[in-house]
Amino acid sequence: MNMFLLGLDFGSSSVKASLLEADSGTCITSAFYPHKEMEIIAHKPGWAEQDPETWIENLYLAVDQIKTNYPKELSEVKAIGITYQMHGLVAIAKDGKPVRDSIIWCDSRAVNIGEKAFTSLGEKYCLQTLLNSPGNFTASKLAWVKEFEPSLYQKISKIMLPGDYVAYRLTGEIQTTAPGLSEGIFWDYKSESISERVLGYFGFDTSIFPDIVPTFSHQGIILPEMAERMAISKNAVVAYRAGDQPNNAFSLKVLNPGEVAATGGTSGVIYGVSGKQNFDPRSRVNTFLHVNNMQSSPRLGILLCINSTGILNSWMKRELMPPDISYNEMNDLAAGIPPGSEGLMVYPFGNGAERILENKNPGASILGLNLNLHTKKHLLRAMQEGIVFSMIYGLEIMQEMGMTPKVIRAGKTNMFLSKVFNSTFANLSKARLELYNTDGSIGSARGAGLGVAYYKNIDEAFLNLKILETIEPEKNLLLEEAYFKWKNNIDY
């Protein structure tokens, strides 16, 4: 009998599910829901919330699509892996229900709270012990609830990251991981435990934190009602959970010092693995525990993130393009314009505080628009170039920290389906770009296989990982001049 693994990817735009045949490592089908972007609730400018139950409802609907064509295979799922949007806050009461909507990753309300904590806790302590400023991460979001919604804060029994909440709804087990706590800026890298100093400063009680489980491990058997609703084996276990960017790196087999992954989906990300504790003095890029971190062999992920990648691309499609145009057609139009977009520049910000801009939120902007020259095609190319320029700007910060990749791996999906995006990225990073047959949901399925020890080692888990395309960097003076001009006009 074949064994099947189910990988679940909970983003802020949609929930994706992939069904993996364990022996061959082949993804036999994938589905996602909703087909339009999931609602983000913004009660005020700069705020971003989602109802956690919406994630569960969309999980059901994504799995239902798989059930239509693969009911037998779905019923033989033995392990589930979860990847999720990072840095969010889910707080539940004693009855297990959320006390409020989740404050998600791109919400900017807690920036000032994090900046004050950075000063009060001490920059030296934060950078050397937390490896980050508290910034706009989960700890600061919880502090905002404590300060501005005290009646709700008093009801909190446990806090979780989005993936922890999903695992809880699947299994009934309230748990988290050390990498998850590190992404919330709760982790003391010296004591290798939750930071007592952070808890003391914010006035958080240790009782609100779940038990810590390994990233790859038996994390709970699926509840009978969930197994029935999803039509999977009642013996299936959750065996892996990780934030979306560490998991993206894992899905590309980026696990060792010097290896680097990239993403061009909801956010634009470059993620490099380091074997030592390292930090940016201005916290423009951030350091977290990687999925395979161990005391005997430290593995930390250095993450740069551009918030506005996916939302800018979808905004262009919705607001400026013909109603029936596809993203592939937009990519083809962009390719008709020369590198540098004939002087047109797009700054892809405006979706919350940007870390590479030291938590400023200057908004998106278009610069150099020539009404006698530029067209929609120019806007499309300038948009893609602007996203890459932002990622290269962040990569230069990583290079200051000793991360200078010769090869960068990415899944052939989202922005990495565009020839313009790929060539711009390879040429300016000066690294060979390798595109693979994987994504976050497939990676989380592989992680589940490791979590239940079905795979004996990493190589077994990645048996079917293949390079689909390679783009070698080439010198392009027009592109280099455009990036130099773009970089020197950043105003935040």
Helices and strands as residue ranges (DSSP letters): E 4-10, E 15-21, E 26-33, E 49-50, H 52-69, H 71-75, E 77-84, E 90-92, E 102-103, H 111-121, H 123-125, I 126-130, H 138-148, H 150-153, E 158-160, H 162-171, E 175-176, H 178-183, E 187-188, E 193-194, H 196-202, G 206-208, E 211-212, H 224-230, E 237-243, H 244-251, E 260-264, E 268-274, E 286-289, E 300-306, H 309-320, H 327-334, G 341-343, E 345-347, G 355-357, E 365-367, H 376-400, E 407-411, G 414-417, H 419-429, E 432-436, H 440-451, H 458-461, E 467-471, H 477-487
